[in-house]
Amino acid sequence: MNVLLIGNGAREHALAEAIVRSRYQPRLYAFMKSNNPGIAGLCTETELGSYVDLETICAKARIWGIDFAIIGPEDPLDKGVVDALKKTGIPAVGPTQSLARLETSKSFTRNLVAKYAIPGNPRFQNFTAFAGIEPFLDSLDGIVLKPDGLTGGKGVMVQGDHFQTTAEALTLCEEILREHPSLTIEEKMEGEEFSLQCISDGRTVIATPPAQDHKRRFVGDKGPNTGGMGSYSDSNHLLPFLKPEDIAEGLAITRRVAEAILKETGEPYKGVMYGGFMATKSGVKLLEYNARFGDPEAMNILPILKTDFVDLCRAVIDGTLDKLPIEFEHKATVCKYIVPRGYGLPKDHPDAQSTSAKIEVGNVGSARLYYSSVDQKADGLYMTTSRAIGVVGIANTLAQAEKIAEDAVTAVSGPVSHRPDIGTAALIEKRVQHMEQIRNK
């Protein structure tokens, strides 16, 4: 069996690992925009190129005799790589360009949820022009601004974090509409966020264990938003601040969205529906969907998947998910990202130059390492401007998993940084207390 993986980050490294440990012993091929040494080491052959170059991707897939493809990041989905492969006769785990609008168009998703009366939407309005924005902003107690299109996980702006006043929000709205076709404005909600990555074959939708991502660059959830500094999941497949009914609500929303997409487009959604949700006093609210696994959250759930990942992919493609028992180990996982010291800092900061530095990886014990934006050169491993390595601890308890991850991070030397507080009892307790306050208001 020949499997094609598209993507070159730590998420794709975790996917590659899940593919090659299949009992079918598939040959793995990867199309990457930069050389990830972790993925390359698991592959029969790799090709470097642009995700926009669909012709080359399809040509290589034909040459390699690919049976099916798995799409890791959002960019190739947005460019229509699944559609192009389909025309070549190669099925894929990932939605078509039209269905990837679940992620690429915030307005599409909000409108779909509203049209089919699915619970979970906050108060919102979509705008393609400036008219009407000011009165809607004035009607909200708190404001969230979301540009339409892909923003690398850093486009959402929240009042109190990224701006303070309605006047500042108005200025930002003008800027967003100059660069994006439309803008979604939503009410700001209070609660705790969680990621629920679901697998869909178009009719059956299965949830994986929930995780919580940490977007902020610095300890204590301070500093700018990033692609994600780390995440954790718990051994009971809940999170310490969640109730079982919170997960059930998130899954129910996703199942109804999958039904709505099928009704709306006539096309079954085959791939990952990753819902970003918030547990609030009035139930679970939908923040957004991603049309692929999360990065870092893929690293929490793929290593503990007991079901053969190739069987899972085939079930998605064949529409037989209802016949496949999907199991995960009851283990806690903590992922911490090693990043250049200058990651997320202004370019004129003294540490900003750390982004192209060499790093050395020592003894990481039982932790898993997933390479992200690194460059393997003849004389060693170098960082780039983005996140470098995802380090994952897996154990029976969160405390044990956090220690494994933290110990492994300290085995990497060079001008690096990370968030030592991710997965710690102190930070999780803050989440638990926050949620208790909200529920008891």
RODO-2510 file (C-alpha; in nm, 4 decimals, decimal comma):
residues 441
     n   res          X          Y          Z
     1     m     0,0000     0,0000     0,0000
     2     n     0,1335     0,3419    -0,0973
     3     v     0,0196     0,6421     0,1080
     4     l     0,0815     1,0091     0,0267
     5     l     0,1172     1,2610     0,3098
     6     i     0,0983     1,6310     0,2227
     7     g     0,2503     1,8676     0,4774
     8     n     0,5754     1,9286     0,6607
     9     g     0,5029     2,0262     1,0233
    10     a     0,4987     1,8481     1,3592
    11     r     0,1335     1,7542     1,3032
    12     e     0,2369     1,5778     0,9823
    13     h     0,5293     1,4101     1,1623
    14     a     0,2728     1,2646     1,4072
    15     l     0,0548     1,1582     1,1114
    16     a     0,3540     0,9944     0,9415
    17     e     0,4316     0,7991     1,2584
    18     a     0,0681     0,6827     1,2834
    19     i     0,0703     0,5696     0,9185
    20     v     0,3941     0,3699     0,9305
    21     r     0,3048     0,1839     1,2508
    22     s     0,0018     0,0307     1,0701
    23     r    -0,0046    -0,3481     1,0501
    24     y    -0,0280    -0,3095     0,6705
    25     q     0,3297    -0,1726     0,6671
    26     p     0,2464     0,0875     0,4002
    27     r     0,5102     0,2701     0,1999
    28     l     0,4887     0,6373     0,2880
    29     y     0,5568     0,9193     0,0428
    30     a     0,5517     1,2881     0,1380
    31     f     0,5075     1,6121    -0,0520
    32     m     0,6506     1,8925     0,1635
    33     k     0,7287     2,2605     0,1135
    34     s     1,0410     2,2219     0,3301
    35     n     1,2369     1,9172     0,4393
    36     n     1,1161     1,7816     0,7741
    37     p     1,3829     1,5306     0,8860
    38     g     1,1358     1,3428     1,1065
    39     i     0,8958     1,2821     0,8180
    40     a     1,1720     1,2157     0,5636
    41     g     1,3169     0,9465     0,7900
    42     l     0,9863     0,7547     0,7775
    43     c     0,9348     0,7865     0,4004
    44     t     1,0233     0,5746     0,1001
    45     e     1,0579     0,8965    -0,0999
    46     t     0,9814     1,2671    -0,0608
    47     e     0,9333     1,5643    -0,2909
    48     l     0,9758     1,9324    -0,2058
    49     g     0,7535     2,1906    -0,3703
    50     s     0,4705     2,4404    -0,3379
    51     y     0,1212     2,3454    -0,2180
    52     v    -0,0140     2,5643    -0,4990
    53     d     0,1533     2,3376    -0,7570
    54     l    -0,1323     2,0870    -0,7827
    55     e    -0,0037     1,9576    -1,1162
    56     t     0,3260     1,8402    -0,9650
    57     i     0,1523     1,6933    -0,6585
    58     c    -0,0792     1,4867    -0,8803
    59     a     0,2043     1,3856    -1,1168
    60     k     0,4147     1,2579    -0,8253
    61     a     0,1128     1,0755    -0,6798
    62     r     0,0648     0,8942    -1,0133
    63     i     0,4360     0,8057    -1,0395
    64     w     0,4388     0,6737    -0,6823
    65     g     0,1221     0,4671    -0,7401
    66     i    -0,0543     0,6246    -0,4438
    67     d    -0,3591     0,4414    -0,3039
    68     f    -0,4818     0,7335    -0,0940
    69     a    -0,3618     1,0679     0,0391
    70     i    -0,3804     1,2412     0,3777
    71     i    -0,3743     1,6198     0,3850
    72     g    -0,2158     1,7736     0,6951
    73     p    -0,2316     2,1550     0,6745
    74     e    -0,5073     2,3933     0,5675
    75     d    -0,3242     2,5631     0,2783
    76     p    -0,3404     2,2732     0,0271
    77     l    -0,7046     2,2109     0,1251
    78     d    -0,7800     2,5754     0,0488
    79     k    -0,6026     2,5403    -0,2879
    80     g    -0,8183     2,2396    -0,3879
    81     v    -0,5626     1,9581    -0,3627
    82     v    -0,8345     1,7016    -0,2755
    83     d    -1,0321     1,7973    -0,5890
    84     a    -0,7189     1,7684    -0,8053
    85     l    -0,6261     1,4268    -0,6633
    86     k    -0,9859     1,3083    -0,7085
    87     k    -0,9672     1,3916    -1,0802
    88     t    -0,6510     1,1793    -1,0941
    89     g    -0,8437     0,8907    -0,9350
    90     i    -0,6772     0,9177    -0,5933
    91     p    -0,9057     0,9504    -0,2874
    92     a    -0,8011     1,1614     0,0097
    93     v    -0,8676     1,2053     0,3802
    94     g    -0,9557     1,5728     0,3731
    95     p    -1,2429     1,7864     0,2423
    96     t    -1,2715     1,9318    -0,1062
    97     q    -1,2042     2,3023    -0,1611
    98     s    -1,5761     2,3796    -0,1287
    99     l    -1,6141     2,1914     0,2004
   100     a    -1,2868     2,3278     0,3380
   101     r    -1,4783     2,6576     0,3635
   102     l    -1,5741     2,5204     0,7045
   103     e    -1,2300     2,6564     0,8022
   104     t    -1,1387     2,9008     0,5275
   105     s    -1,4577     3,1089     0,5535
   106     k    -1,5792     3,2101     0,8993
   107     s    -1,8926     3,3618     0,7432
   108     f    -1,9788     3,0365     0,5590
   109     t    -1,9706     2,8376     0,8831
   110     r    -2,1638     3,0898     1,0934
   111     n    -2,4312     3,1189     0,8222
   112     l    -2,4562     2,7392     0,7876
   113     v    -2,5027     2,6901     1,1630
   114     a    -2,7656     2,9672     1,1688
   115     k    -2,9533     2,8427     0,8588
   116     y    -2,9931     2,4896     0,9967
   117     a    -3,0773     2,6121     1,3499
   118     i    -2,7821     2,4267     1,5032
   119     p    -2,7053     2,5306     1,8627
   120     g    -2,3727     2,6908     1,9506
   121     n    -2,3633     3,0170     1,7541
   122     p    -2,2970     3,3369     1,9486
   123     r    -2,4577     3,6635     1,8336
   124     f    -2,2804     3,7519     1,5085
   125     q    -2,3005     3,9426     1,1815
   126     n    -2,0973     3,9155     0,8614
   127     f    -1,9863     4,2325     0,6817
   128     t    -1,8411     4,2841     0,3336
   129     a    -1,8467     4,6645     0,3661
   130     f    -1,8124     4,9153     0,6496
   131     a    -2,1806     5,0153     0,6521
   132     g    -2,3667     4,8951     0,9605
   133     i    -2,0591     4,7901     1,1580
   134     e    -2,0660     5,0681     1,4180
   135     p    -2,4235     5,0104     1,5428
   136     f    -2,3602     4,6345     1,5683
   137     l    -2,0417     4,6919     1,7703
   138     d    -2,2342     4,9262     1,9999
   139     s    -2,4927     4,6511     2,0635
   140     l    -2,2319     4,4048     2,1982
   141     d    -2,0979     4,3833     2,5543
   142     g    -1,7714     4,2372     2,4257
   143     i    -1,6359     4,2156     2,0709
   144     v    -1,4533     3,9478     1,8681
   145     l    -1,3277     4,0229     1,5142
   146     k    -1,2625     3,7408     1,2649
   147     p    -1,1271     3,8050     0,9146
   148     d    -1,2510     3,5724     0,6402
   149     g    -0,9809     3,3467     0,4993
   150     l    -0,6765     3,1697     0,6412
   151     t    -0,4710     3,3581     0,8989
   152     g    -0,2422     3,0858     1,0389
   153     g    -0,4348     3,0663     1,3648
   154     k    -0,3482     3,4277     1,4505
   155     g    -0,6250     3,6320     1,2872
   156     v    -0,8900     3,6420     1,5615
   157     m    -0,8867     3,9616     1,7691
   158     v    -1,0618     3,9791     2,1061
   159     q    -1,1591     4,2884     2,3031
   160     g    -0,9558     4,3126     2,6227
   161     d    -0,6668     4,1221     2,4653
   162     h    -0,5927     4,2761     2,1252
   163     f    -0,7859     4,6026     2,1563
   164     q    -0,9774     4,7822     2,4311
   165     t    -1,2366     5,0234     2,2936
   166     t    -1,5102     5,0222     2,0292
   167     a    -1,3211     5,3014     1,8508
   168     e    -1,0141     5,0746     1,8230
   169     a    -1,2399     4,7934     1,6974
   170     l    -1,3745     5,0224     1,4232
   171     t    -1,0222     5,1023     1,3040
   172     l    -0,9352     4,7319     1,2975
   173     c    -1,2543     4,6553     1,1008
   174     e    -1,1463     4,9040     0,8322
   175     e    -0,8011     4,7434     0,8146
   176     i    -0,9445     4,3903     0,7931
   177     l    -1,1875     4,4796     0,5142
   178     r    -0,9017     4,6304     0,3119
   179     e    -0,7219     4,2933     0,3199
   180     h    -1,0061     4,0371     0,3382
   181     p    -1,3311     3,9898     0,1413
   182     s    -1,5430     3,9882     0,4547
   183     l    -1,5386     4,0150     0,8316
   184     t    -1,7342     3,8300     1,0978
   185     i    -1,8090     4,0224     1,4185
   186     e    -1,9214     3,8193     1,7192
   187     e    -2,0102     3,8707     2,0817
   188     k    -1,7294     3,7855     2,3217
   189     m    -1,8159     3,4837     2,5356
   190     e    -1,6872     3,3878     2,8789
   191     g    -1,5721     3,0345     2,9480
   192     e    -1,2957     2,7816     2,8856
   193     e    -1,1917     2,6693     2,5400
   194     f    -1,1390     2,3094     2,4322
   195     s    -1,0528     2,1352     2,1063
   196     l    -1,2695     1,8443     1,9902
   197     q    -1,1183     1,6849     1,6814
   198     c    -1,3776     1,4675     1,5085
   199     i    -1,3425     1,2238     1,2178
   200     s    -1,6168     1,2231     0,9528
   201     d    -1,6906     0,9954     0,6578
   202     g    -1,9795     1,2188     0,5511
   203     r    -2,2470     1,0376     0,7514
   204     t    -2,0799     0,9062     1,0674
   205     v    -1,8876     1,1440     1,2955
   206     i    -1,6602     1,0127     1,5722
   207     a    -1,4959     1,2257     1,8443
   208     t    -1,1354     1,1846     1,9564
   209     p    -1,0284     1,2746     2,3136
   210     p    -1,0574     1,6502     2,3805
   211     a    -0,7475     1,8639     2,4273
   212     q    -0,6773     2,2199     2,5368
   213     d    -0,4405     2,4341     2,3322
   214     h    -0,2408     2,7324     2,4656
   215     k    -0,2088     3,0046     2,2032
   216     r    -0,0302     3,2714     2,4076
   217     r     0,3451     3,2953     2,3739
   218     f     0,4430     3,3401     2,7393
   219     v     0,3823     3,1824     3,0815
   220     g     0,0469     3,2633     3,2387
   221     d    -0,1233     3,3101     2,8993
   222     k     0,0571     3,6398     2,8363
   223     g     0,1949     3,7874     2,5154
   224     p     0,0915     3,7571     2,1498
   225     n    -0,1102     3,4750     1,9950
   226     t     0,0919     3,2025     1,8252
   227     g     0,0107     2,8925     1,6219
   228     g    -0,0016     2,7152     1,9616
   229     m     0,2665     2,6738     2,2316
   230     g     0,1405     2,3371     2,3535
   231     s    -0,1609     2,1361     2,4651
   232     y    -0,2713     1,8554     2,6948
   233     s    -0,5296     1,5771     2,7132
   234     d    -0,6339     1,3658     3,0123
   235     s    -0,6423     0,9897     3,0672
   236     n    -1,0212     0,9821     3,1209
   237     h    -1,0775     1,1447     2,7769
   238     l    -1,2234     1,4495     2,9475
   239     l    -1,0490     1,7669     3,0643
   240     p    -1,0367     1,8618     3,4345
   241     f    -1,2707     2,1609     3,3850
   242     l    -1,5220     1,9808     3,1589
   243     k    -1,8265     1,7646     3,2261
   244     p    -1,9150     1,4644     3,0039
   245     e    -2,2170     1,6573     2,8762
   246     d    -1,9857     1,9328     2,7429
   247     i    -1,8159     1,6792     2,5137
   248     a    -2,1553     1,5337     2,4176
   249     e    -2,2791     1,8829     2,3207
   250     g    -1,9680     1,9531     2,1109
   251     l    -2,0022     1,6203     1,9284
   252     a    -2,3771     1,6760     1,8721
   253     i    -2,3052     2,0178     1,7155
   254     t    -2,0402     1,8685     1,4859
   255     r    -2,2701     1,5854     1,3777
   256     r    -2,5414     1,8358     1,2867
   257     v    -2,2904     2,0504     1,0976
   258     a    -2,1825     1,7425     0,8974
   259     e    -2,5506     1,6776     0,8124
   260     a    -2,5999     2,0433     0,7197
   261     i    -2,2974     2,0433     0,4862
   262     l    -2,4332     1,7354     0,3084
   263     k    -2,7752     1,9000     0,2670
   264     e    -2,6261     2,2328     0,1616
   265     t    -2,3741     2,1031    -0,0939
   266     g    -2,4813     1,7469    -0,1736
   267     e    -2,1265     1,6430    -0,0905
   268     p    -2,0236     1,4262     0,2077
   269     y    -1,7508     1,5707     0,4310
   270     k    -1,4636     1,3183     0,4450
   271     g    -1,1883     1,4154     0,6834
   272     v    -1,1332     1,5961     1,0115
   273     m    -1,3849     1,8405     1,1587
   274     y    -1,1902     2,0028     1,4396
   275     g    -1,4248     2,2134     1,6485
   276     g    -1,2899     2,4866     1,8716
   277     f    -1,5521     2,5106     2,1467
   278     m    -1,6052     2,7088     2,4639
   279     a    -1,7795     2,5736     2,7727
   280     t    -1,9941     2,8605     2,9039
   281     k    -2,2649     2,9096     3,1663
   282     s    -2,5297     2,8632     2,8969
   283     g    -2,3789     2,5509     2,7405
   284     v    -2,1183     2,4772     2,4771
   285     k    -2,0581     2,7459     2,2133
   286     l    -1,8853     2,7027     1,8781
   287     l    -1,5807     2,9258     1,8296
   288     e    -1,4732     2,7937     1,4884
   289     y    -1,3979     2,4855     1,2815
   290     n    -1,0731     2,3712     1,1286
   291     a    -1,0815     2,1309     0,8349
   292     r    -0,7805     1,9262     0,9554
   293     f    -0,6115     1,8026     1,2708
   294     g    -0,4845     2,0671     1,5104
   295     d    -0,1206     2,1505     1,5565
   296     p    -0,0337     2,0806     1,8429
   297     e    -0,3496     1,8806     1,9318
   298     a    -0,2785     1,6054     1,6748
   299     m     0,0265     1,5200     1,8855
   300     n    -0,1987     1,4564     2,1872
   301     i    -0,4325     1,2099     2,0217
   302     l    -0,2499     1,0287     1,7382
   303     p     0,0180     0,8636     1,9605
   304     i    -0,2528     0,7112     2,1852
   305     l    -0,4748     0,5859     1,8991
   306     k    -0,5107     0,2074     1,9368
   307     t    -0,7120     0,1552     1,6165
   308     d    -0,5006     0,1029     1,3057
   309     f    -0,4715     0,4475     1,1468
   310     v    -0,4788     0,3077     0,7922
   311     d    -0,8076     0,1298     0,8736
   312     l    -0,9388     0,4631     1,0004
   313     c    -0,8369     0,6414     0,6787
   314     r    -0,9944     0,3719     0,4595
   315     a    -1,3180     0,3895     0,6621
   316     v    -1,3330     0,7679     0,6079
   317     i    -1,2814     0,7254     0,2322
   318     d    -1,5189     0,4269     0,1970
   319     g    -1,7917     0,5709     0,4218
   320     t    -1,7708     0,2797     0,6683
   321     l    -1,6748     0,4573     0,9941
   322     d    -1,9870     0,3144     1,1602
   323     k    -1,8379    -0,0351     1,1231
   324     l    -1,4945     0,0433     1,2728
   325     p    -1,4431     0,0392     1,6518
   326     i    -1,2187     0,3381     1,7308
   327     e    -1,0190     0,3172     2,0519
   328     f    -0,7672     0,5378     2,2309
   329     e    -0,5410     0,4444     2,5205
   330     h    -0,6456     0,5872     2,8555
   331     k    -0,3287     0,7927     2,8888
   332     a    -0,2651     1,1592     2,9700
   333     t    -0,0562     1,3565     2,7211
   334     v     0,1246     1,6899     2,7480
   335     c     0,2754     1,8618     2,4431
   336     k     0,5187     2,1525     2,4796
   337     y     0,6600     2,3346     2,1785
   338     i     1,0267     2,4263     2,1664
   339     v     1,0518     2,7575     1,9822
   340     p     1,3305     3,0045     1,8996
   341     r     1,3802     3,2479     2,1876
   342     g     1,2773     3,5299     1,9535
   343     y     0,9526     3,3599     1,8439
   344     g     0,6635     3,6041     1,8787
   345     l     0,8928     3,8958     1,9657
   346     p     0,9331     4,2174     1,7585
   347     k     1,2045     4,2003     1,4911
   348     d     1,4126     4,4671     1,6665
   349     h     1,4245     4,2659     1,9928
   350     p     1,7760     4,1424     2,0895
   351     d     1,6539     3,7793     2,0907
   352     a     1,4934     3,8005     1,7444
   353     q     1,8096     3,6659     1,5762
   354     s     1,7738     3,3321     1,7579
   355     t     1,5414     3,2125     1,4844
   356     s     1,8116     3,0726     1,2544
   357     a     2,0295     2,9191     1,5256
   358     k     2,1602     2,5655     1,5562
   359     i     2,0164     2,3398     1,8262
   360     e     2,1345     2,0138     1,9826
   361     v     1,8953     1,7402     2,0971
   362     g     2,0189     1,5358     2,3937
   363     n     1,8575     1,2462     2,5820
   364     v     1,4803     1,3076     2,5885
   365     g     1,3931     0,9882     2,7780
   366     s     1,0528     0,8420     2,6908
   367     a     0,9193     1,1657     2,5380
   368     r     0,8152     1,1760     2,1712
   369     l     0,9711     1,4423     1,9482
   370     y     0,7854     1,5788     1,6468
   371     y     0,9836     1,8096     1,4200
   372     s     0,8159     2,1236     1,2917
   373     s     0,9992     2,4166     1,1286
   374     v     1,3574     2,2939     1,1386
   375     d     1,6243     2,2649     0,8722
   376     q     1,8512     1,9594     0,8693
   377     k     2,1913     2,0692     0,7376
   378     a     2,5158     1,8751     0,6986
   379     d     2,6474     2,0104     1,0296
   380     g     2,3291     1,9675     1,2325
   381     l     1,9768     2,0862     1,3044
   382     y     1,8796     2,4523     1,2633
   383     m     1,5671     2,6420     1,3618
   384     t     1,3728     2,8736     1,1313
   385     t     1,1411     3,1606     1,2277
   386     s     0,8590     2,9373     1,3543
   387     r     0,7972     2,6619     1,6083
   388     a     1,0792     2,4053     1,6074
   389     i     0,9929     2,0803     1,7886
   390     g     0,6806     1,9462     1,9585
   391     v     0,7755     1,7462     2,2692
   392     v     0,5126     1,5045     2,4001
   393     g     0,5002     1,3271     2,7358
   394     i     0,2609     1,0307     2,7653
   395     a     0,1794     0,8711     3,1030
   396     n    -0,0995     0,7496     3,3310
   397     t    -0,1465     1,0939     3,4890
   398     l    -0,1145     1,4540     3,3746
   399     a     0,1527     1,5198     3,6383
   400     q     0,3676     1,2324     3,5070
   401     a     0,3125     1,3302     3,1417
   402     e     0,4032     1,6940     3,2171
   403     k     0,7267     1,5894     3,3903
   404     i     0,8295     1,3696     3,0953
   405     a     0,7684     1,6585     2,8537
   406     e     0,9418     1,9179     3,0734
   407     d     1,2483     1,6989     3,1308
   408     a     1,2754     1,6388     2,7552
   409     v     1,2539     2,0111     2,6739
   410     t     1,5552     2,0784     2,8957
   411     a     1,7557     1,8224     2,6920
   412     v     1,7422     2,0542     2,3880
   413     s     2,0211     2,3127     2,3928
   414     g     2,0502     2,6368     2,1998
   415     p     1,8720     2,9764     2,2069
   416     v     1,5330     2,8132     2,2646
   417     s     1,2247     2,8843     2,4723
   418     h     0,9019     2,7076     2,5710
   419     r     0,6105     2,7405     2,8119
   420     p     0,6988     2,5474     3,1278
   421     d     0,3494     2,6024     3,2715
   422     i     0,1580     2,3961     3,0116
   423     g     0,0080     2,0834     3,1702
   424     t     0,1053     2,1861     3,5242
   425     a    -0,1316     2,1449     3,8194
   426     a    -0,1228     2,5209     3,8902
   427     l    -0,2343     2,6255     3,5408
   428     i    -0,4996     2,3522     3,5172
   429     e    -0,6367     2,4478     3,8610
   430     k    -0,6812     2,8057     3,7351
   431     r    -0,8936     2,6667     3,4505
   432     v    -1,0997     2,4537     3,6910
   433     q    -1,1655     2,7458     3,9270
   434     h    -1,2528     2,9765     3,6370
   435     m    -1,5082     2,7261     3,5066
   436     e    -1,6575     2,6720     3,8525
   437     q    -1,7044     3,0486     3,8939
   438     i    -1,8761     3,0717     3,5561
   439     r    -2,1095     2,7770     3,6145
   440     n    -2,2082     2,9086     3,9583
   441     k    -2,2784     3,2671     3,8497
***
